[in-house]
Amino acid sequence: MKSKKLLIGLGLAITLMAGMCLALGGRVTASTKLNVSDTSSYSQKEREIRQVMLLLEDAWNKRDAETFLSLFSEDAQIMVGRERRIVSKEEYKKMFPARFNDGRVKDKVLGIKMVNSSSAIVKTNAILLDKDGISLSKKICLVYDNKRWMINESTYLIEVSDQRRRHRGSGESLD
């Protein structure tokens, strides 16, 4: 039942993000299905967006706050913490270097939906490598501005493995 609720939540998040991207002046087009193993099938825009996602992961894992933050637009809205609070880029800057305490991440792009020629929604699955059993289903809205793709919004849902849930139920902490 929880997986159904999660899927409904993800669908709602995609719908809300599409609405936000529409506010930028476009129309929603059909979702692009991606062949992960063959990048030659991607459009130029998809390759550019995937490059931003790789840079984001690399900067996080290298603890490079300057590069990481440079991938976000100035008016970006970023979800943080277990309480899933939304903060501005300026607020997010103040959280570094402590934000890196979440550990290394491995991010996999699951799909890219072009909203219009200058906005896209990316769905990813991020695994926190140093936090056993924590997976994030992320939705990232990007906009094309000043000849480059920038992250305008980043949200996520936290998924906890059954093993981690059992430990929490026993009163032991895995953190």
N, C-alpha and C positions, 0 to 999 in steps of 0.2 A: 504494500500500500504506500510505503514511503517513497518508493521509486516512482509511482504514479504522481504523487504530490510534487516530487522533484521535477518531473518532466513538465507538469502543468506550470510550475514556477518558472522553469526555463523558457517555456513558450511565452509566458507573460512577459518575462524579461526581454525576449527578442522583440515582442510586439511593442513594448514601451520604448526600447532603443530605436526601433524602426521609426516610431513616432518622433523621437528626438531628432533623428537624422532627417526626417521629413521637414522638421522645422527649419532645417538649413536650406530648404528650397527645392527639394527634389521629389521624385516619386519612387515608390518601391517597385523593383523589378524582380523577376524570378530568381530564386536562389541558385547560386552556381555550385554544381557538384564538383568536387575536387578529387583527382587521382593523386594521392599522396606520393606515390613512388615515381611519378613521371612529371617533373616540373615543366617540361616542354609544352604540356597541354594547358598550362596556366596562361592567362592573359598577362600583358605587361603590368597592369594594375595589380593583379593578384600576386605577381612576383615581387613588386615593390612593397605590398602590404606584408607579405611573408618575411621580407627582409627586415621590416620594422619589428615584427614579432621576434625574429632571431636576435636583433640588436637589444631588444628589451630583456630577453632571457640572459644574454651574454653580459650585459651591463649589471644586471642583478647579481649574477653569480660571481662577477669580478668585484662586487661591492663598489661600483663606479656610479655614485649618486648623480654626478653631473651629466653623464651620458644618459643614464636612466631617465632623469627628469627632462632632458632635452627632447625626448620622444613624445612628450605631452604638450598639448596646446596650452596657451596661457589661461584660458577659461575652462580647462578640463575639470571634470567632476570625478573623483576617485573614491572608491569604496575601501574602507580600511577596518581592520580588527574583527574580532568575533562578533561584535555588535553590529557590524556592517554599516558603519557610519559613513556618510558622504562628506568628503572634504574637498577644498579647492587645491589647486596646484601649490599655491603659496603656503597653505596649511600643511600640505604633504611634505614640502621641502623641510619644514621644521622638525619632522619626524626622523630625519636621517642623522646619524648612521644607525640609530636604534632599530629602524625598520628591517635592517639586514639580519636581525636576530632570528627572523623566521627561517633562516637557512637557505640553502641552495634550492633551485627550482628547475624542473624539467617541464617545458611547455610544449604541448602538441596541438597544432592547428587542426581542428575537426572540420571546419567549413568557413567559407567567406561568402557573405551575401552583399552584393553590390546594391546599395540603396539608390544611388544615382551616380553620375560620373565623378562626383567629388565627395562621396561618403560611402562607407562600408561598415558592416558589422562582422566581427570575427568571433567565432565560437572556439574556445580552446579548453583543453583539460590540462591543468597544472598539478604536478605532484611535488609536494614539499619534501625533498629528499632527506632532510635532516629531522623531519617531524613524522615519525612512523605512522603510516596509515592515513595521512591527510591528503585529500585531493580537492582541488578547486575547479568547479565548472565556471569558466570565465566568459563574459561577454564584453567585447571591447569595440567601441564605436570610434572609427577613424574618419578624419576629414582631410581632404587634399587642400593644402593652403601653402602659398608661397613655393610652389613647385615641389612639395614633399608631403607625404602622408604623416599625420600627427594624431596621437590618441586624444580624443575629446571626452571619452567616458570609459570607465573601467568598473565593472561590477562582477560579483561572483556569488556562488553558493558553495558552502563547505560540505564535503562528504567525508564521513569518518568511517573507517573500516570496522567490521564486526569485532575484530580482535581488540581494537582500541576502545570500543564501546564496552566490551566485557570488562576490561581493566578499570575503566571509570566506574562501572557498577560495583566493583569490589572495593572501592575506596582508594586504590593505588593510583598514583599519578604517573603518567608517561611523559609529562612535560619537563 
